[in-house]
């Protein structure tokens, strides 16, 4: 089993690649910022089944193991990085904000949506969107795990049957079966060589 580790620090000069966690290769170990922890940093280990968060709080080392099923979903958030630019953040959202895990951050909306959907599929958690106010909601109406949409219109010529049978046969009226009379008391004629 392969593990990813985040090297931390600054991206080398001349490198156009930002650090990115690969959701298809788990487990992943990385560091994230934590405002309440000592040194403002925490270490996160993410697998398909659980998340382990290690941080130091007032000199006491803490290790928290949370199952992935306890997270509400993968959230897409929009935040102001500067006055001119906006950042899009993809995170694994928990009801307790201290346990939420950032997964990806970029200024490109298309990349963020692709990462958002990939992380949701890999971790089997629902897609969520954070409003500008901060309220989290589902982006599409659902009924359980199934997306709900308006029913498609049904037209006879677009059905699966139309591609298998001729249209004339579909419009034809049902026929009447004729009953042949049964002849009795006659000698049966059999051809013989």
N, C-alpha and C positions, 0 to 999 in steps of 0.2 A: 504494500500500500504506500502510495506516495503522499508526502505532506508538502504543503506550500508554506513558506515562511516569508513574512514581510521583512525586508532588510531595514526599513526605517530610514530616517535621514533624508537628505536632499537627493533629488534625481540628478544623475551625472550630467555635466555640461555637454551640450550638443545632442542630448537624448530628447526626442520628442514624445517618448512614451511615458504616460503617467502610470503610477502603480495601480494595478487592477487585480481584484480577486477573481479567480476563475470558478464559477459556480459548478462546473461539470467535474472538477477535480477536488473532491472533499476527502479528508478534513483539511481545514484551512486555519492557520495561526497568524494573527496579526495584532497590532497595537492600535488603540483608538483613544481619542481624547475623552477625558472624564473630568468635569468641573469640580466634583466633590472629592475625588481621590487625591491622595498625596502625590505630588509631582504631576498632577493633572493628566495621568495616563493610566490605562488599564490594558491588560492582555486578554485577548479573546481567542478561544478555540471553537470553531464551528464545524459540526458534522451534520449529517442528514437527520440525526435523531436527537441531538442535544447541543446546547451552547454552554461552554464553561467560561465564566468571567472571573479573572483574577485581578485584584486591585488592593492597594493598601489604603486604609482609612484610619487616620489619626494614629499611625504607627502600627496598626494591627492588620496583618495580611488576611484578606478574605478570598474565599473561593466559592463561587456560586454556580451550581449546575442546574440549568433550566431545560426541560424538554422542549423541542421545537413546536410540539403541539400546544404548548402554553402561550405561544405568541399569537397575536390576533391576525397578523398577516404581513405582507411585504408592502411597504408604504412608499409612495412617490411624493416628495415634498419640494416646494419651491422656496428658496431663501435668497436674500439679498447679500451677495458677497461684498460688492462695492456699490457706490451710487450709480455706476454705469452698467454693471454686469449682474446677472442673476445666476445662481447655482442651483442645480437640480440634485437632490439627495435621495438615494434609494436606501431604505433601512428596514430591518426586521423589527417590527413594532410590537411592544409589550404594553400591557395596561399600566405598568409601572415605568415611567419614562427613564429611570435609572438603569433599567435592564434592556432598553432598546439598543440594537446593534447597527451601526452604520455599515452599509455594504458597498456603496458606490457613490461617487460625487463627480459631477461634470457640469460644464456649461452648455453642452450639446443636448437638446431635447430628444432627438432621435436615438442617440446612444443610450440615454437614460431609460427610455421606454423599453428598448430591447433588453437591457439589463434587468429592469423591473419584472418583465414577463419571464425571463429566464430564471431568475432567483425564485419567483413564485412557483414555477413548474418544478424546479429541482427540490425545493423544500416542501412542496405540497401545501402551501399556505395561500389564502385568498389574496387577490390584488386589492389594495386600498389606496385612496388618494387623500392627502391632507389639503383642506381648503386654505385660503389665504388667512382666515381667522385662526386656523389650527385644528378645526374639527375634522375628524377622520371618518370617511364614508366609503362605501363600495362604489366603483365607477360605473358599474352596469347593474340593472335590476336583476336579482337572482331569486330562485325558489330552491332553497337548500344549496346544493352544489351545481345546479343547472341554471344557465343564463336564460332569462325570459326576454323574448322579443315579440314583436307583432307577428301574427301568423301570415304566412305567404299566401297570396291569392292562388286559387286553384283554377286552372284552365284545362279543358279536356285535351287540347293538342300538346300540352306540356307534361302530360303524365307519362309514367314509365310504360303503361300499356300501349300508348300511341306509337312508341318506337318498335314494339313487337308485332302489332297487328295493323292491317291496312285500315285506313279510316272508313272506307266504304263498309267494311265488315262491322265496324262499331256503330254505324248508323242504321244498319239493316234491322228490320223488325224480326222478332222471333218467329220461326216457322211452325207449321202445324204438322204433327206426326200422323201419318196415315196408318190405319190398321188394316192389314191384309186379311181377307176372309180365310178361315180355316176350312179346308175341304176334307170331308170325312167320307168313309165308306167307298173309297175308290181304290183300285188296285195300283200299287206303286210301280212305276216303270223304272227299271234299273238297267243301265247300259252295260253289256258284257262283251268281251272280246271273243 
